């Protein structure tokens, strides 16, 4: 089920990029993807790691059906997330004030409508994480990964058909915000059903009395890790748009999004695996975690390998779906795709470390690789354009995942890479031949 939803999300994400590339000028398209990326980053920072905390804390309570405790816990997490997201929105507004009239993507007031996205994005992320922790694949994936972009495409297409002129980025930001608000309201019904009738996200928020200082202190590792991950996965688009220009940002976005779609094999596996890792680790079953994670990583690696071969053969045709001129990003796409293949081999270390009590180690690794990577990315983009960006991104993807996998193997003896499963298959093949 998770695989089907992830495939649907990948298709809708690709359709989103293609449709708006066709309905907008390349400059407005660059602004759209850059500021939507900025909104995602800001909402991630504003969440203060609360979505990861509920993923770590709820599964054991859910297994016991202790819904009152879940209600109280979620209320505290949402309270902190709302305050953090409001602060992030204020900082974002300050950036627009400082940059006004300077000719960059943040320089026009109409583009500040992108700030409307920050709070709804944070809330729907919290809802998805709670639903995920409660065992709902539907709530974890469909609203945010599929329905949101699909509805934006439909409403944006209707607006384009009605007026017949290229869409403005500001119009799409308003549509996206409205769609998020509606989806959040609808999800509350499903979430309340999962929680045994308890009113998550509403009643408990007002009763939460947890100290903000205590919440920030305990959430710091999750917050920093998640922020560093989000920054490095998305900041490259903003850097390209600011340094090289919105047009190059649009071309790079197309290549980058297609390459990141290849990660959906591993991301799909993580949906059912995350709550399972928590329970198995609490029970001390580390060998079982290795078997599951290594097998999932190998399956994902094989899937990505097939996609890389396909992109080498027909990647230019895939890019041409965005428009004729996007074919010039084919080389960059192949660099990113090969990098994704190599990084997939090492599994998903950040999730595994956060779910097994090593969140501070995950924070350290993510911060070091992200800070060094972003600094190198700025320099490489300045000197070599989008080719420099792609090479640095690939290098940090591989280094980050390899380091995370090595750490958890040294600390817990858990192998996240495809190595264990490959060795198992090789031994079985050898016995069969013998």
C-alpha positions as CSV (number, residue, x, y, z in Angstrom):
1,X,0.0,0.0,0.0
2,X,2.8,2.4,0.9
3,X,4.5,1.6,-2.4
4,X,1.4,2.4,-4.4
5,X,0.9,5.7,-2.6
6,X,4.5,6.6,-3.1
7,X,4.3,5.8,-6.8
8,X,1.2,8.0,-7.0
9,X,2.9,10.8,-5.1
10,X,5.9,10.5,-7.5
11,X,3.6,10.8,-10.5
12,X,1.7,13.7,-9.1
13,X,5.0,15.5,-8.1
14,X,6.3,15.1,-11.6
15,X,2.9,16.2,-13.1
16,X,3.1,19.3,-10.8
17,X,6.4,20.3,-12.2
18,X,5.4,19.7,-15.8
19,X,2.0,21.4,-15.6
20,X,3.2,24.6,-14.0
21,X,6.3,24.7,-16.3
22,X,3.8,24.8,-19.2
23,X,1.4,27.3,-17.6
24,X,4.0,29.8,-16.4
25,X,6.9,31.8,-17.8
26,X,10.3,30.3,-16.9
27,X,11.0,33.3,-14.6
28,X,7.7,32.9,-12.7
29,X,8.3,29.1,-12.6
30,X,11.7,29.6,-11.1
31,X,10.1,31.9,-8.4
32,X,7.4,29.4,-7.7
33,X,9.6,26.4,-7.1
34,X,12.2,28.5,-5.2
35,X,9.7,30.1,-2.8
36,X,7.7,26.9,-2.3
37,X,11.0,25.3,-1.4
38,X,11.6,28.2,1.0
39,X,8.2,27.6,2.6
40,X,9.0,24.0,3.1
41,X,12.3,24.8,4.7
42,X,10.7,27.4,7.0
43,X,7.9,25.1,8.1
44,X,10.5,22.4,8.9
45,X,12.5,24.8,11.0
46,X,9.3,26.0,12.7
47,X,8.2,22.5,13.6
48,X,11.2,22.3,16.1
49,X,11.5,18.6,15.5
50,X,8.1,17.8,17.0
51,X,7.0,15.6,14.1
52,X,10.0,13.3,14.8
53,X,9.3,13.3,18.5
54,X,5.8,12.0,18.0
55,X,7.1,9.3,15.7
56,X,9.5,8.2,18.4
57,X,7.1,8.5,21.4
58,X,3.7,7.3,20.1
59,X,4.1,3.8,18.7
60,X,4.6,2.1,22.1
61,X,1.6,4.0,23.5
62,X,-0.5,3.1,20.5
63,X,0.3,-0.6,20.9
64,X,-1.1,-0.3,24.5
65,X,-4.1,1.8,23.2
66,X,-3.2,4.5,25.8
67,X,-5.0,7.2,23.9
68,X,-5.3,9.7,26.8
69,X,-1.5,9.8,27.1
70,X,-1.2,10.2,23.3
71,X,-3.7,13.0,23.5
72,X,-1.7,14.9,26.1
73,X,1.6,14.2,24.3
74,X,0.3,15.4,20.9
75,X,-1.1,18.6,22.5
76,X,2.3,19.5,23.9
77,X,4.0,18.8,20.6
78,X,1.5,20.8,18.5
79,X,1.7,23.7,20.9
80,X,5.5,24.0,20.4
81,X,5.2,23.5,16.7
82,X,2.6,26.3,16.3
83,X,4.8,28.8,18.2
84,X,7.9,27.8,16.3
85,X,6.1,28.1,12.9
86,X,4.7,31.6,13.7
87,X,8.2,32.7,14.6
88,X,9.5,31.2,11.3
89,X,6.9,33.1,9.4
90,X,7.9,36.4,11.1
91,X,11.6,35.8,10.1
92,X,10.5,35.0,6.6
93,X,8.6,38.3,6.4
94,X,11.7,40.1,7.6
95,X,13.7,38.6,4.7
96,X,11.2,40.1,2.3
97,X,11.4,43.5,4.0
98,X,15.2,43.5,3.7
99,X,15.3,42.3,0.1
100,X,12.4,44.5,-1.2
101,X,13.2,46.1,-4.5
102,X,16.5,44.3,-5.0
103,X,15.5,42.2,-8.0
104,X,15.8,38.7,-6.4
105,X,13.1,36.2,-5.7
106,X,12.5,37.8,-2.3
107,X,12.4,41.3,-3.8
108,X,8.7,41.7,-4.7
109,X,5.9,42.0,-2.2
110,X,3.5,39.8,-4.2
111,X,5.8,36.9,-3.7
112,X,5.5,37.2,0.1
113,X,2.2,35.3,-0.3
114,X,4.4,32.3,-0.1
115,X,4.7,32.9,3.7
116,X,1.0,31.8,4.0
117,X,2.1,28.3,3.3
118,X,4.4,27.9,6.4
119,X,1.9,27.3,9.2
120,X,-0.5,25.0,7.2
121,X,2.6,23.0,5.9
122,X,3.7,22.5,9.5
123,X,0.3,21.4,10.7
124,X,-0.3,18.9,7.9
125,X,3.2,17.5,8.6
126,X,2.3,17.0,12.2
127,X,-1.0,15.4,11.3
128,X,0.8,13.0,8.9
129,X,3.4,12.1,11.6
130,X,0.8,11.4,14.2
131,X,-1.2,9.3,11.7
132,X,2.0,7.5,10.7
133,X,2.8,6.7,14.4
134,X,-0.7,5.4,14.9
135,X,-0.2,3.0,12.0
136,X,-2.1,4.7,9.2
137,X,-0.4,4.6,5.9
138,X,-3.3,6.5,4.4
139,X,-2.8,9.5,6.7
140,X,0.9,9.4,6.5
141,X,1.1,9.7,2.7
142,X,-2.1,10.6,0.8
143,X,-2.9,14.2,1.9
144,X,0.6,15.7,1.8
145,X,2.2,13.6,-0.9
146,X,-0.7,13.1,-3.3
147,X,-3.8,15.2,-2.7
148,X,-2.1,18.5,-2.0
149,X,-0.2,18.7,-5.3
150,X,-3.0,17.1,-7.3
151,X,-5.6,19.7,-6.1
152,X,-3.2,22.5,-6.8
153,X,-2.8,21.2,-10.4
154,X,-6.5,21.1,-10.9
155,X,-7.3,24.5,-9.5
156,X,-4.3,26.1,-11.2
157,X,-5.3,24.5,-14.5
158,X,-8.8,25.8,-14.1
159,X,-7.5,29.3,-13.5
160,X,-5.2,29.1,-16.5
161,X,-8.0,27.9,-18.7
162,X,-10.4,30.6,-17.5
163,X,-8.0,33.5,-18.0
164,X,-5.8,32.1,-20.8
165,X,-2.6,33.9,-19.7
166,X,0.5,32.5,-17.9
167,X,-0.1,32.0,-14.2
168,X,1.7,34.1,-11.6
169,X,3.5,32.5,-8.7
170,X,1.5,34.5,-6.2
171,X,-1.7,33.0,-7.5
172,X,-0.4,29.5,-7.0
173,X,0.7,30.2,-3.5
174,X,-2.8,31.3,-2.6
175,X,-4.3,28.2,-4.2
176,X,-1.8,26.0,-2.4
177,X,-2.6,27.6,1.0
178,X,-6.4,27.2,0.5
179,X,-5.9,23.5,-0.4
180,X,-3.8,22.8,2.7
181,X,-6.4,24.4,5.0
182,X,-9.2,22.2,3.6
183,X,-7.1,19.0,3.8
184,X,-6.1,19.8,7.4
185,X,-9.8,20.1,8.3
186,X,-10.7,16.8,6.6
187,X,-7.8,14.9,8.2
188,X,-9.0,15.8,11.6
189,X,-12.0,13.4,11.2
190,X,-9.7,10.5,10.3
191,X,-7.2,11.3,13.0
192,X,-9.9,11.5,15.7
193,X,-11.1,8.0,14.6
194,X,-7.6,6.6,14.9
195,X,-7.2,8.1,18.3
196,X,-10.3,6.4,19.7
197,X,-12.4,9.5,19.6
198,X,-9.9,11.8,21.4
199,X,-9.6,15.3,20.1
200,X,-6.0,15.6,18.9
201,X,-4.8,19.1,17.8
202,X,-7.7,21.0,19.4
203,X,-8.7,20.4,22.9
204,X,-5.3,19.4,24.2
205,X,-3.4,22.3,22.8
206,X,-5.1,24.7,25.2
207,X,-4.3,22.5,28.2
208,X,-0.6,22.0,27.5
209,X,1.5,23.5,30.3
210,X,5.0,22.2,29.3
211,X,7.7,24.7,29.6
212,X,8.8,26.0,26.2
213,X,12.4,26.0,27.4
214,X,12.1,22.3,28.4
215,X,10.4,21.4,25.1
216,X,13.2,23.2,23.0
217,X,15.9,21.5,25.1
218,X,14.6,18.0,24.7
219,X,13.6,18.5,21.0
220,X,17.0,20.1,20.0
221,X,18.5,16.9,18.5
222,X,15.4,16.1,16.5
223,X,15.0,19.7,15.5
224,X,18.6,20.2,14.3
225,X,18.7,16.9,12.5
226,X,15.4,17.5,10.7
227,X,16.3,21.1,9.8
228,X,19.7,20.1,8.5
229,X,18.1,17.3,6.4
230,X,15.5,19.6,4.9
231,X,18.0,22.4,4.2
232,X,20.4,20.2,2.4
233,X,17.6,18.5,0.4
234,X,16.1,21.7,-0.8
235,X,18.4,24.7,-0.3
236,X,20.3,23.9,-3.6
237,X,17.2,25.1,-5.6
238,X,17.2,28.4,-3.7
239,X,21.0,28.8,-4.0
240,X,20.8,28.3,-7.8
241,X,17.9,30.7,-8.2
242,X,19.7,33.4,-6.2
243,X,23.2,33.0,-7.6
244,X,22.6,32.0,-11.2
245,X,19.0,33.3,-11.7
246,X,15.4,32.0,-11.7
247,X,15.7,30.6,-15.2
248,X,18.6,28.3,-14.3
249,X,16.7,27.6,-11.0
250,X,13.8,26.2,-13.1
251,X,16.1,24.0,-15.2
252,X,17.9,22.7,-12.1
253,X,14.6,22.1,-10.3
254,X,13.4,19.8,-13.1
255,X,16.6,17.7,-12.9
256,X,16.7,17.7,-9.1
257,X,13.1,16.7,-8.6
258,X,13.3,13.8,-11.1
259,X,16.5,12.5,-9.4
260,X,14.9,12.8,-5.9
261,X,11.9,10.8,-7.1
262,X,14.3,7.8,-7.2
263,X,14.5,8.0,-3.4
264,X,10.9,7.0,-3.2
265,X,11.8,3.3,-3.1
266,X,13.6,3.8,0.2
267,X,11.2,6.4,1.5
268,X,8.3,4.0,0.8
269,X,10.0,1.2,2.8
270,X,10.4,3.6,5.8
271,X,6.7,4.2,6.1
272,X,5.9,0.7,7.6
273,X,9.5,0.3,8.9
274,X,9.7,3.3,11.2
275,X,7.2,2.2,13.9
276,X,8.5,-1.3,13.6
277,X,12.1,-0.2,14.3
278,X,10.9,1.5,17.5
279,X,9.1,-1.6,18.8
280,X,11.9,-4.0,17.8
281,X,14.6,-1.8,19.3
282,X,12.7,-1.4,22.6
283,X,12.4,-5.3,22.6
284,X,16.2,-5.6,22.0
285,X,15.8,-7.4,18.7
286,X,18.6,-5.8,16.8
287,X,19.3,-8.8,14.5
288,X,15.7,-8.6,13.2
289,X,16.2,-4.8,12.5
290,X,19.3,-5.6,10.4
291,X,17.4,-8.3,8.5
292,X,14.5,-6.0,7.7
293,X,16.5,-2.9,7.0
294,X,19.2,-4.5,4.8
295,X,16.6,-6.4,2.8
296,X,14.6,-3.2,2.2
297,X,17.8,-1.3,1.2
298,X,18.8,-3.9,-1.3
299,X,15.3,-3.9,-2.9
300,X,15.4,-0.1,-3.1
301,X,18.9,-0.1,-4.6
302,X,17.8,-2.5,-7.4
303,X,14.8,-0.3,-8.1
304,X,16.9,2.8,-8.3
305,X,19.5,1.0,-10.6
306,X,16.7,0.2,-13.1
307,X,15.5,3.8,-13.0
308,X,19.1,5.2,-13.6
309,X,19.5,3.0,-16.7
310,X,16.1,4.2,-18.0
311,X,17.0,7.8,-17.4
312,X,20.3,7.3,-19.3
313,X,18.3,6.1,-22.3
314,X,15.3,8.4,-22.2
315,X,16.0,11.1,-19.6
316,X,16.0,13.8,-22.3
317,X,12.4,12.8,-23.2
318,X,11.4,12.9,-19.6
319,X,12.9,16.4,-19.2
320,X,11.2,17.6,-22.5
321,X,7.8,17.0,-20.7
322,X,8.7,20.3,-18.9
323,X,9.4,22.0,-22.2
324,X,11.8,21.8,-25.1
325,X,14.6,23.8,-23.4
326,X,14.7,21.7,-20.3
327,X,16.6,19.0,-22.2
328,X,19.8,21.0,-21.5
329,X,19.6,19.7,-17.9
330,X,20.0,16.0,-18.9
331,X,23.7,15.9,-17.9
332,X,22.9,17.4,-14.5
333,X,20.1,14.9,-14.1
334,X,22.4,11.9,-14.7
335,X,25.0,13.2,-12.2
336,X,22.2,13.5,-9.6
337,X,20.7,10.1,-10.5
338,X,24.0,8.2,-10.1
339,X,24.6,10.0,-6.8
340,X,21.2,8.9,-5.6
341,X,22.0,5.3,-6.6
342,X,25.2,5.3,-4.6
343,X,23.6,6.9,-1.5
344,X,20.7,4.4,-1.6
345,X,23.1,1.5,-0.9
346,X,23.8,2.9,2.6
347,X,20.2,3.0,3.7
348,X,18.3,5.5,5.8
349,X,20.6,6.2,8.8
350,X,19.0,9.4,10.0
351,X,15.7,7.7,10.6
352,X,17.3,4.7,12.2
353,X,19.4,6.7,14.6
354,X,16.5,8.9,15.6
355,X,14.3,5.9,16.3
356,X,16.9,4.1,18.4
357,X,17.9,6.8,20.8
358,X,20.9,8.1,19.0
359,X,19.3,11.4,18.0
360,X,22.3,13.4,19.2
361,X,24.7,11.5,17.0
362,X,22.3,12.0,14.0
363,X,22.3,15.7,14.8
364,X,26.1,15.9,14.8
365,X,26.5,14.1,11.5
366,X,23.7,16.0,9.8
367,X,24.9,19.3,10.9
368,X,28.5,18.7,9.9
369,X,27.7,17.3,6.5
370,X,25.0,19.9,5.8
371,X,27.0,23.0,6.9
372,X,30.1,21.9,4.9
373,X,28.0,20.8,2.0
374,X,26.0,24.1,1.8
375,X,29.3,26.1,2.0
376,X,30.8,24.0,-0.8
377,X,27.6,24.3,-2.8
378,X,27.6,28.1,-2.7
379,X,31.2,28.2,-3.9
380,X,30.7,25.6,-6.6
381,X,27.5,27.2,-7.9
382,X,29.2,30.6,-8.0
383,X,32.1,29.1,-10.1
384,X,30.5,26.4,-12.2
385,X,26.8,27.0,-12.2
386,X,24.3,24.1,-11.8
387,X,27.0,21.6,-12.7
388,X,28.9,22.6,-9.6
389,X,25.8,22.4,-7.5
390,X,25.0,18.9,-8.7
391,X,28.5,17.5,-8.0
392,X,28.5,18.9,-4.5
393,X,25.0,17.6,-3.7
394,X,26.0,14.1,-4.9
395,X,29.1,14.1,-2.8
396,X,27.3,15.1,0.4
397,X,24.4,12.6,-0.2
398,X,26.9,9.7,-0.3
399,X,29.1,11.0,2.6
400,X,26.1,11.6,4.8
401,X,24.5,8.3,4.5
402,X,27.7,6.3,4.6
403,X,28.7,8.1,7.9
404,X,25.2,7.5,9.5
405,X,25.3,3.8,8.5
406,X,28.8,3.4,9.9
407,X,27.8,5.0,13.2
408,X,24.8,2.8,13.9
409,X,26.7,-0.3,13.0
410,X,29.5,0.6,15.4
411,X,27.1,1.6,18.2
412,X,24.4,-1.1,17.9
413,X,25.6,-3.7,15.4
414,X,22.8,-2.8,13.1
415,X,23.6,-3.0,9.4
416,X,21.4,-0.6,7.4
417,X,23.3,-1.1,4.1
418,X,22.5,-3.8,1.5
419,X,25.7,-5.7,2.5
420,X,24.1,-8.1,4.9
421,X,21.4,-9.2,2.5
422,X,23.8,-9.5,-0.4
423,X,26.1,-11.7,1.8
424,X,23.1,-13.8,2.8
425,X,22.0,-14.2,-0.9
426,X,25.6,-15.1,-1.9
427,X,25.8,-17.8,0.8
428,X,22.5,-19.3,-0.2
429,X,23.6,-19.3,-3.8
430,X,26.9,-21.0,-2.9
431,X,25.2,-23.7,-1.0
432,X,22.8,-24.3,-3.8
433,X,25.7,-24.6,-6.3
434,X,27.6,-26.9,-3.9
